[in-house]
Amino acid sequence: MISLENVSFSYGQKEPVIRDLTVEVGNGRIYGLFGKNGSGKTTLLKLMSGLLFASRGSIRADGRDVSKRQVETLRNIFFMQAEFRFGRTSLEKFINLHKPFYPAFSMDILEDCLTESGMSMNTEKLDTLSTGEKKKVMFSIALASGSEYLLLDEPMNGMDIPSRGIFRKLLLKHLGEDRTAVISTHIASDMENILSDIMILSDGEKMFSRTLEEISEKYCFGYAVSGEGSLYAEPCAGGYRVVSERKGGSPTEIMTELLFNAVTKGRLE
């Protein structure tokens, strides 16, 4: 488990990006991390991975203080940044350089992910790949690392629609029950049907964090002629999309985008 307790962070003398945030990331879960631009999603992932240090509060991974950057901690957290550079090297050399840091690294998983993604272990010039191809390679390395926690910042940016489907397939195939993923994305529809939890960060301070089961037990999602009596409603063709308090009956499918809009506008907490 990664736990953040009363965490605050600011860049220099600017206003805090993260303010008094307390949240837990449990084991064996797939979290969708959503938020508006500038809400602090990337900063939060960097804090959890030990790339940034909290101004106040504590961050622990399996009981260890992440800010101490112990090898035992860092090798168990793989952070895939939204933007990165491979440099002028081949994939084989890149793997040989980084593989020793991860004791549970699996070449079988790497080769499977590369093959499924249409990539090759024989790639000679990583720096010449397209953005989508680079994301496929780095995501394959993330899954192959064997790290317990995968922190993925906009991992599908630059991927076409078929590649996004392969991303979801490989994540479910290789993540396993003992590993956790926190996936930051602007496109809620990309993550539907694979998430176990939804996290919505509002202005670096308020965090809506619920399992899908908790959301389904508390709220209903659907369409109505009128928004009257709902917790949140927004116009759509023929009426309104609404979020209502669930008062019995069968659970409804969670509309992730509608949930996000309701939370960020202060209608749900």
C-alpha positions as CSV (number, residue, x, y, z in Angstrom):
1,M,0.0,0.0,0.0
2,I,1.1,3.6,-0.7
3,S,-0.2,6.0,1.8
4,L,-0.2,9.8,1.7
5,E,-1.0,11.6,5.0
6,N,-1.5,15.4,5.1
7,V,0.8,15.9,2.1
8,S,1.5,19.4,0.7
9,F,3.8,20.4,-2.1
10,S,4.6,23.6,-3.9
11,Y,7.1,24.6,-6.6
12,G,9.3,27.3,-5.1
13,Q,7.4,30.2,-3.6
14,K,4.3,29.5,-5.6
15,E,0.9,28.5,-4.2
16,P,0.8,24.8,-3.2
17,V,-0.1,22.4,-6.0
18,I,-1.0,19.7,-3.5
19,R,-2.5,20.8,-0.2
20,D,-3.1,18.6,2.9
21,L,-3.9,15.5,0.8
22,T,-4.6,12.2,2.5
23,V,-5.2,9.1,0.4
24,E,-4.3,5.4,0.2
25,V,-3.5,3.3,-2.8
26,G,-4.3,-0.3,-1.9
27,N,-2.7,-3.5,-3.3
28,G,-3.9,-5.4,-6.3
29,R,-6.0,-2.5,-7.7
30,I,-6.3,-0.5,-10.9
31,Y,-6.9,3.1,-10.2
32,G,-8.0,5.7,-12.7
33,L,-6.6,9.1,-11.7
34,F,-8.6,12.0,-13.2
35,G,-8.5,15.7,-12.9
36,K,-8.5,19.0,-14.8
37,N,-5.3,20.4,-16.3
38,G,-3.2,21.8,-13.5
39,S,-5.0,19.9,-10.8
40,G,-1.8,18.2,-9.7
41,K,-2.1,14.7,-11.2
42,T,1.5,14.5,-12.5
43,T,2.9,16.2,-9.3
44,L,1.0,13.6,-7.2
45,L,2.6,10.7,-9.2
46,K,6.0,12.2,-8.9
47,L,5.6,12.5,-5.1
48,M,4.5,8.9,-4.9
49,S,7.5,7.7,-6.9
50,G,10.0,9.7,-4.9
51,L,10.9,12.2,-7.7
52,L,9.5,15.1,-5.7
53,F,9.6,15.6,-1.9
54,A,6.6,16.7,0.0
55,S,6.9,20.1,1.8
56,R,4.8,18.7,4.5
57,G,3.3,15.3,5.4
58,S,4.5,11.8,4.8
59,I,4.4,9.3,1.9
60,R,5.0,5.6,2.5
61,A,5.2,2.6,0.3
62,D,4.7,-0.7,2.2
63,G,5.7,1.2,5.3
64,R,8.9,2.7,3.9
65,D,9.4,6.5,3.6
66,V,9.5,7.2,-0.1
67,S,11.5,10.4,0.3
68,K,14.5,8.4,1.6
69,R,14.7,6.8,-1.9
70,Q,15.9,3.4,-0.6
71,V,16.7,0.9,-3.4
72,E,14.2,-1.5,-1.9
73,T,11.5,1.1,-2.3
74,L,12.4,2.5,-5.7
75,R,12.8,-0.8,-7.5
76,N,9.2,-1.6,-6.4
77,I,7.7,1.6,-8.0
78,F,7.9,2.1,-11.7
79,F,6.9,5.6,-12.9
80,M,6.2,6.0,-16.6
81,Q,6.2,9.7,-17.3
82,A,4.0,11.4,-19.9
83,E,7.1,12.7,-21.7
84,F,10.4,10.9,-21.8
85,R,13.5,10.4,-24.0
86,F,15.2,7.1,-24.8
87,G,18.3,8.7,-26.3
88,R,20.3,7.3,-29.2
89,T,20.4,3.6,-28.2
90,S,19.0,0.3,-29.2
91,L,16.2,-1.4,-27.2
92,E,18.6,-4.3,-26.3
93,K,21.2,-1.9,-24.8
94,F,18.5,0.0,-23.0
95,I,17.1,-3.2,-21.4
96,N,20.6,-4.5,-20.4
97,L,21.3,-1.1,-18.7
98,H,18.1,-1.0,-16.6
99,K,17.1,-4.7,-16.1
100,P,19.6,-5.3,-13.2
101,F,17.8,-2.8,-11.1
102,Y,14.6,-4.8,-11.1
103,P,15.1,-8.3,-9.5
104,A,11.7,-9.6,-10.8
105,F,12.2,-8.3,-14.4
106,S,10.7,-10.8,-16.9
107,M,12.0,-11.1,-20.5
108,D,9.0,-13.3,-21.3
109,I,6.6,-10.6,-20.3
110,L,8.6,-8.0,-22.2
111,E,8.7,-10.0,-25.4
112,D,5.0,-10.8,-25.2
113,C,4.1,-7.2,-24.8
114,L,6.3,-6.1,-27.6
115,T,4.9,-8.7,-29.9
116,E,1.3,-7.9,-29.0
117,S,2.1,-4.2,-29.6
118,G,3.7,-4.8,-33.0
119,M,7.1,-3.8,-31.7
120,S,10.4,-5.7,-31.9
121,M,13.2,-6.4,-29.5
122,N,15.5,-5.8,-32.4
123,T,14.7,-2.1,-32.5
124,E,18.0,-0.3,-33.1
125,K,17.2,3.4,-32.8
126,L,14.7,4.1,-30.0
127,D,14.9,7.9,-30.6
128,T,13.5,7.6,-34.1
129,L,10.2,5.9,-33.0
130,S,7.0,7.8,-33.0
131,T,5.4,9.0,-29.8
132,G,2.9,6.1,-29.8
133,E,5.6,3.5,-30.5
134,K,7.8,4.9,-27.6
135,K,4.8,4.6,-25.3
136,K,4.3,1.0,-26.4
137,V,7.9,0.2,-25.6
138,M,8.0,1.9,-22.3
139,F,4.7,0.4,-21.2
140,S,6.1,-3.1,-22.1
141,I,9.1,-2.4,-19.9
142,A,6.9,-1.2,-17.1
143,L,4.9,-4.4,-17.1
144,A,8.1,-6.5,-17.4
145,S,9.8,-4.7,-14.5
146,G,8.0,-6.8,-11.9
147,S,7.5,-3.7,-9.8
148,E,4.5,-3.9,-7.4
149,Y,3.4,-0.4,-8.2
150,L,3.0,1.1,-11.7
151,L,2.4,4.8,-11.9
152,L,1.5,5.6,-15.4
153,D,1.1,9.3,-16.5
154,E,-1.0,9.6,-19.7
155,P,0.4,6.3,-21.0
156,M,-1.9,6.1,-24.1
157,N,-1.1,9.6,-25.5
158,G,-0.1,9.1,-29.1
159,M,-1.6,5.7,-29.4
160,D,-4.2,4.9,-32.1
161,I,-7.5,3.2,-31.2
162,P,-6.3,-0.4,-31.8
163,S,-3.2,0.2,-29.7
164,R,-5.3,1.5,-26.8
165,G,-7.2,-1.7,-26.9
166,I,-4.0,-3.7,-26.8
167,F,-2.8,-1.6,-23.8
168,R,-5.9,-2.5,-21.8
169,K,-5.5,-6.2,-22.8
170,L,-1.9,-6.4,-21.7
171,L,-2.5,-4.5,-18.5
172,L,-5.2,-7.0,-17.4
173,K,-3.0,-9.9,-18.6
174,H,0.2,-9.1,-16.8
175,L,-0.7,-6.9,-13.9
176,G,-1.8,-9.8,-11.6
177,E,-3.5,-9.7,-8.3
178,D,-0.4,-8.7,-6.3
179,R,0.4,-5.6,-8.4
180,T,-1.2,-2.1,-8.5
181,A,-1.6,0.5,-11.2
182,V,-2.4,4.2,-10.9
183,I,-3.2,5.5,-14.4
184,S,-3.5,9.2,-15.0
185,T,-5.6,10.1,-18.1
186,H,-7.7,12.8,-19.6
187,I,-9.8,10.3,-21.6
188,A,-12.2,8.6,-19.2
189,S,-13.6,6.3,-21.9
190,D,-10.1,4.7,-22.3
191,M,-10.3,3.3,-18.8
192,E,-13.9,2.1,-18.5
193,N,-14.3,-1.6,-17.8
194,I,-10.8,-2.2,-16.5
195,L,-10.7,0.0,-13.3
196,S,-11.4,-1.2,-9.8
197,D,-11.1,2.3,-8.3
198,I,-11.7,5.9,-9.4
199,M,-9.6,8.8,-8.0
200,I,-10.5,12.4,-8.9
201,L,-8.2,15.2,-7.9
202,S,-9.7,18.7,-7.6
203,D,-7.3,21.6,-7.4
204,G,-4.7,19.5,-5.6
205,E,-6.7,19.5,-2.4
206,K,-9.9,17.4,-2.5
207,M,-9.6,13.8,-3.5
208,F,-12.6,11.7,-4.5
209,S,-11.4,8.1,-4.1
210,R,-13.9,5.3,-4.2
211,T,-14.0,1.7,-5.4
212,L,-16.5,1.0,-8.2
213,E,-18.5,-1.1,-5.8
214,E,-18.8,1.8,-3.4
215,I,-19.9,4.1,-6.2
216,S,-22.5,1.7,-7.5
217,E,-23.9,1.2,-4.0
218,K,-24.3,4.9,-3.5
219,Y,-25.2,6.4,-6.9
220,C,-27.3,5.7,-9.9
221,F,-26.4,6.9,-13.4
222,G,-28.8,7.3,-16.3
223,Y,-31.0,9.5,-18.5
224,A,-34.1,11.5,-17.6
225,V,-36.4,14.0,-19.2
226,S,-35.8,16.3,-16.3
227,G,-32.8,16.9,-14.0
228,E,-35.2,17.6,-11.1
229,G,-34.4,15.6,-7.9
230,S,-31.0,14.4,-9.1
231,L,-27.7,15.1,-7.4
232,Y,-26.2,16.3,-10.7
233,A,-27.6,16.7,-14.2
234,E,-26.3,17.9,-17.5
235,P,-28.2,18.4,-20.8
236,C,-27.9,15.8,-23.6
237,A,-30.0,15.0,-26.7
238,G,-33.5,14.3,-25.6
239,G,-33.1,15.3,-21.9
240,Y,-30.5,15.0,-19.3
241,R,-27.7,12.7,-18.1
242,V,-28.2,12.4,-14.3
243,V,-26.5,11.1,-11.2
244,S,-29.0,10.2,-8.4
245,E,-28.8,8.7,-5.0
246,R,-29.4,5.0,-5.2
247,K,-32.4,3.8,-3.2
248,G,-32.5,0.2,-3.9
249,G,-32.9,-1.6,-7.2
250,S,-30.2,-3.0,-9.5
251,P,-26.9,-1.1,-9.8
252,T,-26.4,1.0,-13.0
253,E,-23.4,1.2,-15.2
254,I,-21.0,4.0,-14.0
255,M,-20.7,6.9,-16.4
256,T,-17.1,7.9,-15.7
257,E,-17.2,11.2,-17.5
258,L,-20.5,12.2,-15.8
259,L,-19.1,11.2,-12.4
260,F,-16.0,13.3,-13.1
261,N,-18.1,16.4,-14.0
262,A,-20.3,15.9,-10.9
263,V,-17.3,15.7,-8.6
264,T,-15.3,18.6,-10.1
265,K,-18.4,20.8,-9.9
266,G,-18.8,20.1,-6.2
267,R,-22.0,18.0,-6.4
268,L,-20.5,14.8,-5.1
269,E,-17.8,14.2,-2.4
